[in-house]
Amino acid sequence: MTSLQDRLLAAHARDDRAALVGLYTEAADMAANIDAACFYLTHAYIFALEKGDPASDALYQRLKAEGRV
């Protein structure tokens, strides 16, 4: 299996914003602490906003719950 980092780099290389939303969300879910999780959630949220992905609502709520918006 390809590592998450490799999948993120590949998605960036092909500018696959849909994949980036999912991959950064996955990274947030696996993060060792809340600061790292919110860093990844912020990236996922930005990519979701850029592509009009409905996941942006849930990502916003997760960031809001942590006092990050």
C-alpha positions as CSV (number, residue, x, y, z in Angstrom):
1,M,0.0,0.0,0.0
2,T,1.2,3.5,-0.8
3,S,1.8,5.7,2.1
4,L,-0.5,8.6,2.8
5,Q,2.4,11.0,2.2
6,D,3.0,9.5,-1.3
7,R,-0.7,9.7,-2.1
8,L,-0.8,13.3,-1.0
9,L,2.2,14.2,-3.2
10,A,0.7,12.4,-6.1
11,A,-2.6,14.2,-5.7
12,H,-0.8,17.5,-5.6
13,A,1.2,16.6,-8.7
14,R,-1.9,16.0,-10.7
15,D,-3.8,18.8,-9.0
16,D,-6.6,16.4,-7.9
17,R,-8.5,18.6,-5.5
18,A,-11.2,16.0,-4.8
19,A,-8.5,13.5,-3.7
20,L,-6.8,16.2,-1.7
21,V,-10.0,16.8,0.4
22,G,-10.2,13.2,1.3
23,L,-6.5,12.7,1.8
24,Y,-6.1,15.7,4.1
25,T,-9.1,14.6,6.0
26,E,-7.6,11.2,6.4
27,A,-4.4,12.8,7.6
28,A,-6.4,14.8,10.2
29,D,-8.1,11.6,11.4
30,M,-4.7,10.0,11.9
31,A,-2.9,13.0,13.4
32,A,-1.0,12.5,16.7
33,N,-2.4,15.7,18.3
34,I,-5.1,18.3,17.8
35,D,-2.8,21.0,16.3
36,A,-1.6,18.6,13.6
37,A,-5.2,17.5,13.0
38,C,-6.4,21.1,12.6
39,F,-3.5,21.8,10.2
40,Y,-4.7,19.0,7.9
41,L,-8.3,19.9,8.4
42,T,-7.6,23.4,7.3
43,H,-6.0,22.1,4.1
44,A,-8.9,19.8,3.5
45,Y,-11.4,22.7,4.1
46,I,-9.6,25.0,1.7
47,F,-9.5,22.4,-1.1
48,A,-13.2,21.6,-0.4
49,L,-14.1,25.3,-0.7
50,E,-12.2,25.7,-3.9
51,K,-14.1,22.8,-5.6
52,G,-17.5,23.4,-4.0
53,D,-17.4,20.1,-2.2
54,P,-20.2,19.7,0.2
55,A,-17.7,18.2,2.7
56,S,-16.7,21.8,3.4
57,D,-19.6,22.1,5.8
58,A,-18.5,19.1,8.0
59,L,-14.8,20.2,7.8
60,Y,-15.8,23.7,9.0
61,Q,-17.8,22.2,11.9
62,R,-14.8,20.2,12.9
63,L,-12.5,23.2,12.9
64,K,-15.1,25.3,14.7
65,A,-15.5,22.7,17.4
66,E,-11.7,23.1,18.1
67,G,-12.0,26.9,18.1
68,R,-10.0,27.2,14.9
69,V,-12.4,29.4,12.9
